Amino acid sequence: MNTPPTTFKPMTLALAGAGLALTALLPLAFAQAPAEYRVWNASVIGALALFAAARLGLWQGLALTAVAIALKDLGLYLTTPWWEPYPLSWLYFAGYALVGGALLRRSPSVGRAVGVALGASVAFFFVSNFVSWLELALPYERSLGGLLSSYVAGVPFYRGTLLGDIGFSTLFFGAHAVLARAYFPAERVGAAPAAHEAEGNW
């Protein structure tokens, strides 16, 4: 008797839950670390947004991204006296989820996921610093030179963003690929229908 394929993905949800836990713990860990060991702007959220939207679905990815941003904001509020919320970060990270849902939904390739993470990270750098220039977050001139200055000033902070996007994307997508192949064949990308068909033939 054939059974309809399930949309419940316990392993994928567990990985996304681990991403949320890392998001909450990272600000606390950095607050306790010596200043020379802190990686500014290192974040789990971009990678989590890509992963969740690609492996769970766009709406689930957006929802998990929103929870992650809220956890990050809470952690920074508790550990950083000068911190202030930045509403545009919600739009920036939603962009990661949109990219993940559009470009990685049907691809099991970890290499492709890391490449997309790199592209999304670079786009984040250029868009966020362009907006910073428009907002005059620092006294940049309204000129091409001022725009270039905003990009140069953003490079030291971008290192953490790039490392987080690439590192955590490799971790999430790599772990998913290994676990799906070894223990959760129904959660393999593109392989779930075949797995359920085989189950129905018993």
N, C-alpha and C positions, 0 to 999 in steps of 0.2 A: 504493500500500500504506500503510495507516494505521500510525502508530507511537504507542506509548503516551506520554503526557506525562511529561517528566522532572521530578524534584523537585530536581535540581541547579540552583542559582541562583548563578552565579559573581559577578554584579554585586552582588547582595545580600550575599553573603558578603564581598566586598571592602569594602563599606561598613561591615559589622560589624567586619571586621579593622581598618579605619581607626579605628573607635570604640575598639577595644582599645588601639591605639597611642596615641591621644589620652589615654586613661585612664592609661596608664603615664607619658606625658610631662608631664601636667599638674602633678603634685606636684613634679617636677624643675624645671619652668619657674617655678612659684611660689616655690620655694626660692631661685632666683637673682634674682627680681624684688624691687625695693625694697618695703618694708612698705606704703607708701601705695598701691601698685598691685596688691596682692594682693586677690583676691576670695575671702573665706573661704567654705568649703563649696561652691564652684563644682565641679560634678561632671558627668562625661559619663554616669555609670552609669545614672541614671534614664531618660534618653532612649534609651540603647543597649538597655536592657531592654525598653522599650516597642517599639522598632523591631524588634529581633531576634525577639521573640515574635509580633509582628504579621506580619512578612514571611517568617520562616523556620519558625515553629511554636513552641508553648509550651515543649517540652522543650529545643529548641535555644536558645531565648531564656533559659531558666533556666541552661543550661550556660554560655552566653556571659556572663551576668550574674555567675556564680560566678567565672569567669576574670577578669572585670573587677575584681571586688572584691579578689581575690587580688593583682592587679597594683597596684591602688591602695594596698592595705595594705603591699605591699613598697616602693613608692615613698615612702610616708610614713615607714616604718620607717627607710629610708636617709637621709631628709632632715630628719626632725623628732625631736629628742631626747626630747621629752616625750610623743610619741604612744603611745597604747595601742590595741590592737584592740578593736572593739566588736561582739560577736557578733550583736546584734539588727539590725545594718545588713544582714545577709544576709536576714532576714525582710522588712525594709522594701523592699529593692530587688527581692526576689522578688514583692512586691505589685505593683510596676510591671509586671513581666513578665506577671503574671496579668491585669492590666487591659488591657495591650496585646493579649494573645491573645484576650481576650473581646470587646473593643470595636472593635478596629482590623483584625482579621484579614481581613475582607471589604470594607473601605472603602479606596478609593484616594485619598480626600480628604486633602490636606495640612492644610487648615484644621481638619478634624475631629481629625486627629492632634495638632495644636497645642492644640486645646481639651481633648482628653483629657489631654495632658501637663500643662496648667494645673490640671485637676481633681486629677490624681494628685499633683502637687506640693503643692497646698493640703492634701490629705488627709495627705500625708507630714508636713507641718508640724504639723498638729493632733495626729496620732497620736504622733509622736516626742516632741513637747514634753509631751504628757500622760504618756507613759511616763517622761520625765525627771522630771516632778513626782512620780510614784509612787515612783521610785527615790531621790528626794531628792538628785539630782545637785548641786544647790545647796540651801542651807538654806531651802527654801520651806516655808511653813506648810501644814498639812493642812487647807486651807480653800479656798473659792472664790477668795478674795483671793490665796492662794498659787498656785493654778492660773493665774489671770490674770497673776500676776507671771512665771510660767515662760514664758507665751506672749510677754509683752512682752520678756523677756530674749532670747528666741529670734529676734525679728524681724531684728536686724542680721545674724545668721548665715544667715537664710532668703533674703536677697537673692541670695547666690551660688547657692543651690539652685534658686531660681526662674529666674534667668538661664540656668543650665546646662540645666535641664529644657526651657525654652521654646526657647532658642537652638539646642541640639544636636538637639532633636526636629525643628525647622524644617529644619536642615541635613540630617539623615538622611532624613527622609520626602520633603523637597523634592528632594534629589539623586536619590533612588530614582525618584520620579515622572518627573523630566526624563530620566534615563538610560533608564528603561524605555520611555518614549514614543519616544525618539530612536534607541536602539541595541539595546535588549533587550526586544522586544515580548513574548517568551515569559514575561517576569517581571512584566508588568503585572498588577495585581490584577484578577481577574475576566476577563482577556483571554487567559490562557495556553491554555485548551482550544481557543478559536477559532484561535489562532495555530498550534497543533499540527495542527488539522484541515486548515488551509490547506496546511501543509507536506506532509501525507499525500496531498494531491490532485495533487501534482506527478508 
